[in-house]
Amino acid sequence: MKRLVTAIFLFIIFSTNAQLVLNKIDFATGGDTVRMSKTIDLAIDYTTTGPNTTWNFSNLTPTSQVVKDFQTIGASPFLQFYFGLFAPVKYQASYFLENTTLPIAQITQILPISIENVNQLTRRSNDSVTSIGYSMTVSGTALPFKSDTIEKRYDFPVQYGTSFTSRGYTFIDFNPILDAKWIQHRKRYSTVDGYGMITTPFGTFNAIRIKHEIKETDSIYYVLPIIGGLWIPLSLPKSNEYEWWTNNQKEPILKITTNALASNETVTAIEYRDIYRGLDLGLTEQTIDFSISPNPVKDHTIIQCNSMMESIQVFDEMGKVCCTIPNINTATYNLDLSSLKSGSYTVVLQKNGKSLSKQVIKL
């Protein structure tokens, strides 16, 4: 009897402290829907981690909500041919999902085309979750693009102490719509750096923490007047994604995204699993935008925002701050770049606690 009691006691202790492990079943697939709340908090703590950590994010307040719809390939006859059962196994997608992270704004600033309905194709297999390509509508024409090198987003099993590195490469040719090309190269380093208990407005969960460090290098080929055809690099800051996962939730309990320019790391997005709270689906985020014209620019360019701007910063390709314009409080600003040398720069606009960025080419 004494041995039985001891065994039960040890089992309880072991079960209570057992570290969580993620596998295929814990990630979304075609047909799933997941409600996420979005907010912004520039002071949120994304650095605390390690074994037996308690994370308390119960004071998060949503500004909008969105339902992620993981659509099956069967929902799109157009995509079935390229990513369905007739495709090579590694390109057979489990679902497609709207993608809002590609630098579409920067690309359409340079190229005279419109790009809409951007989706990422994902394969969920027994050993990993991979990004296998994109689909998008370019000036009214739907186009699919397979990734030449497939990026691995998660490597199963996912548990504390594991890490992996992956690369992704995608070549996008806009011909015959436009004689232009887009190359995307991504490098991802992921590590599970913590475990413990997390609390959000959605509840309290046993969780592990994953940090993804992502470096994306994109280039556009286009024929510019007078100059001729050339490759134009897109200056994209390094991105870090901090995710807290538990079992059977399909998406992270909490995800914090930051941009890292030089030694500065700025929170750009926060989303977390949640219940319905009667909020509009991302209307606030969708209505904030700005334009840069002319671009490319020789000396001066006009920045126009659809609401009042707060501040502007310009970064070079190495992440160095070239200039800072605080306290703008206007929707239009004449940006003087005459003192900068020729090259690619990133213009970062601050508005309502959000960081919006676009690329500008200095001739």
GUSETOR-704084 format. One line per 4 residues: number of its first residue (from 1); for each residue x, y, z of C-alpha. Coordinates in steps of 0.25 Angstrom, whole numbers. Example, Ala and Ser with C-alpha at 12.3 -4.5 7.8 and 13.67 -1.06 7.14 Angstrom:
1> 49/-18/31 ~ 55/-4/29
***
This chain:
1> 0/0/0 ~ 11/9/4 ~ 18/7/-10 ~ 5/10/-17
5> 3/23/-10 ~ 18/27/-13 ~ 16/23/-28 ~ 3/31/-29
9> 10/43/-22 ~ 22/42/-32 ~ 13/41/-44 ~ 5/54/-39
13> 18/61/-38 ~ 23/57/-51 ~ 10/60/-58 ~ 10/74/-52
17> 24/77/-57 ~ 24/70/-70 ~ 29/79/-81 ~ 19/81/-93
21> 22/75/-106 ~ 16/79/-119 ~ 13/70/-131 ~ 5/71/-144
25> -8/70/-137 ~ -6/83/-130 ~ -5/91/-143 ~ -16/96/-152
29> -20/89/-165 ~ -30/91/-176 ~ -44/94/-171 ~ -40/100/-158
33> -44/114/-153 ~ -37/121/-141 ~ -41/134/-135 ~ -30/144/-131
37> -30/157/-124 ~ -20/168/-128 ~ -14/179/-120 ~ -2/188/-119
41> 7/190/-106 ~ 21/195/-109 ~ 25/193/-95 ~ 20/178/-94
45> 31/168/-88 ~ 35/159/-99 ~ 49/156/-93 ~ 46/148/-80
49> 47/133/-83 ~ 54/120/-78 ~ 50/108/-70 ~ 38/109/-61
53> 34/123/-65 ~ 21/129/-61 ~ 16/139/-72 ~ 5/148/-69
57> -2/156/-80 ~ -16/156/-74 ~ -16/171/-76 ~ -16/171/-91
61> -27/179/-98 ~ -32/176/-112 ~ -33/187/-122 ~ -38/177/-133
65> -41/163/-136 ~ -40/154/-148 ~ -44/139/-151 ~ -33/132/-158
69> -39/123/-169 ~ -30/111/-173 ~ -36/108/-186 ~ -34/95/-193
73> -28/93/-207 ~ -42/88/-211 ~ -47/102/-209 ~ -39/107/-221
77> -39/99/-234 ~ -29/109/-239 ~ -19/104/-228 ~ -22/89/-228
81> -14/88/-241 ~ -1/94/-235 ~ -3/90/-220 ~ -12/78/-221
85> -11/63/-222 ~ -5/64/-236 ~ 7/72/-230 ~ 20/66/-225
89> 17/62/-210 ~ 26/73/-204 ~ 17/83/-212 ~ 3/77/-208
93> -2/88/-199 ~ -11/85/-186 ~ -17/99/-187 ~ -15/113/-192
97> -17/125/-183 ~ -17/140/-186 ~ -3/146/-184 ~ -1/160/-179
101> 14/160/-177 ~ 20/161/-191 ~ 26/175/-195 ~ 14/177/-205
105> 14/192/-202 ~ 29/194/-205 ~ 27/186/-218 ~ 15/193/-223
109> 23/206/-220 ~ 33/202/-230 ~ 25/194/-240 ~ 13/199/-248
113> 4/187/-244 ~ -6/184/-234 ~ -4/172/-225 ~ -16/167/-217
117> -22/154/-211 ~ -8/149/-206 ~ -9/135/-200 ~ 2/126/-194
121> 2/111/-197 ~ 5/102/-185 ~ 8/87/-184 ~ 6/81/-170
125> 13/67/-170 ~ 16/57/-159 ~ 30/63/-157 ~ 28/78/-160
129> 20/90/-165 ~ 26/97/-178 ~ 24/109/-186 ~ 23/103/-201
133> 18/116/-209 ~ 9/127/-211 ~ -3/131/-220 ~ -7/145/-223
137> -15/154/-233 ~ -6/162/-241 ~ -13/174/-248 ~ -25/165/-249
141> -19/152/-253 ~ -18/140/-242 ~ -4/134/-242 ~ 3/123/-234
145> 17/122/-230 ~ 24/110/-224 ~ 36/113/-215 ~ 49/107/-221
149> 55/105/-207 ~ 44/101/-197 ~ 45/108/-183 ~ 42/100/-171
153> 34/107/-160 ~ 33/96/-150 ~ 41/84/-148 ~ 34/73/-140
157> 34/69/-129 ~ 35/83/-123 ~ 39/83/-109 ~ 48/91/-99
161> 63/92/-103 ~ 61/88/-118 ~ 65/98/-129 ~ 66/98/-144
165> 71/106/-156 ~ 63/107/-169 ~ 64/115/-182 ~ 54/119/-193
169> 56/124/-207 ~ 44/128/-216 ~ 46/133/-231 ~ 34/141/-236
173> 33/145/-251 ~ 22/155/-254 ~ 23/153/-269 ~ 15/154/-278
177> 8/164/-269 ~ 20/172/-267 ~ 35/170/-270 ~ 39/170/-256
181> 44/159/-246 ~ 44/158/-231 ~ 53/149/-222 ~ 50/146/-208
185> 61/139/-199 ~ 58/136/-185 ~ 66/130/-173 ~ 60/125/-161
189> 66/121/-148 ~ 56/116/-137 ~ 59/111/-123 ~ 49/107/-112
193> 55/115/-101 ~ 45/114/-89 ~ 33/107/-83 ~ 24/109/-72
197> 10/115/-70 ~ 4/127/-78 ~ -8/135/-75 ~ -16/143/-85
201> -30/149/-86 ~ -33/135/-92 ~ -29/127/-80 ~ -17/120/-73
205> -9/110/-80 ~ 3/101/-79 ~ 12/106/-90 ~ 25/106/-97
209> 32/118/-103 ~ 38/119/-117 ~ 46/130/-123 ~ 48/131/-138
213> 59/140/-143 ~ 55/143/-158 ~ 64/151/-168 ~ 58/153/-181
217> 66/159/-193 ~ 57/163/-205 ~ 60/169/-219 ~ 52/174/-231
221> 57/174/-245 ~ 51/185/-254 ~ 54/194/-265 ~ 55/209/-260
225> 54/221/-270 ~ 68/226/-274 ~ 75/216/-264 ~ 70/203/-271
229> 69/189/-265 ~ 74/187/-251 ~ 72/179/-238 ~ 67/188/-227
233> 68/182/-213 ~ 57/184/-203 ~ 62/188/-190 ~ 55/179/-180
237> 58/180/-165 ~ 61/167/-157 ~ 48/161/-151 ~ 47/153/-138
241> 34/145/-135 ~ 32/141/-120 ~ 21/130/-119 ~ 15/123/-107
245> 8/110/-111 ~ 0/99/-104 ~ -7/87/-109 ~ -19/86/-117
249> -21/101/-120 ~ -16/101/-135 ~ -9/115/-134 ~ -1/121/-123
253> -7/125/-110 ~ 1/138/-112 ~ 10/144/-123 ~ 18/156/-122
257> 25/161/-135 ~ 37/171/-134 ~ 45/178/-144 ~ 60/179/-141
261> 68/191/-147 ~ 82/191/-142 ~ 81/190/-127 ~ 67/195/-127
265> 55/185/-126 ~ 41/190/-127 ~ 28/183/-125 ~ 20/183/-138
269> 9/173/-135 ~ 2/165/-124 ~ -9/155/-126 ~ -14/144/-117
273> -25/133/-117 ~ -38/139/-112 ~ -53/138/-111 ~ -63/146/-119
277> -63/161/-113 ~ -71/168/-124 ~ -60/176/-130 ~ -59/179/-145
281> -49/170/-153 ~ -37/178/-154 ~ -43/191/-159 ~ -34/200/-151
285> -21/194/-157 ~ -26/193/-171 ~ -30/208/-172 ~ -16/213/-168
289> -6/214/-179 ~ 4/224/-186 ~ 10/227/-199 ~ 23/232/-204
293> 24/240/-217 ~ 33/241/-225 ~ 40/228/-223 ~ 51/226/-228
297> 55/240/-223 ~ 66/250/-226 ~ 65/260/-215 ~ 51/262/-209
301> 39/253/-208 ~ 25/255/-202 ~ 20/245/-191 ~ 5/245/-191
305> -3/238/-180 ~ -18/236/-179 ~ -18/242/-165 ~ -8/250/-156
309> 6/245/-155 ~ 14/245/-142 ~ 28/243/-146 ~ 37/238/-158
313> 50/231/-157 ~ 59/228/-169 ~ 69/216/-168 ~ 80/211/-178
317> 82/197/-182 ~ 90/194/-170 ~ 79/198/-160 ~ 86/212/-157
321> 77/223/-154 ~ 80/234/-165 ~ 69/244/-160 ~ 58/246/-150
325> 46/255/-151 ~ 38/256/-138 ~ 25/263/-135 ~ 20/264/-149
329> 5/264/-146 ~ 1/266/-161 ~ -4/256/-172 ~ 6/261/-183
333> 21/263/-181 ~ 32/268/-191 ~ 44/258/-188 ~ 58/264/-191
337> 67/252/-196 ~ 77/261/-203 ~ 88/259/-193 ~ 88/244/-194
341> 96/236/-204 ~ 89/227/-215 ~ 83/214/-210 ~ 72/207/-203
345> 66/213/-190 ~ 54/209/-181 ~ 44/220/-177 ~ 37/217/-164
349> 25/224/-160 ~ 19/224/-146 ~ 4/225/-144 ~ -5/221/-133
353> 6/213/-126 ~ 8/205/-139 ~ 21/205/-148 ~ 18/205/-163
357> 30/204/-173 ~ 32/206/-188 ~ 45/206/-196 ~ 50/218/-204
361> 61/218/-215 ~ 70/230/-215 ~ 76/232/-229
***
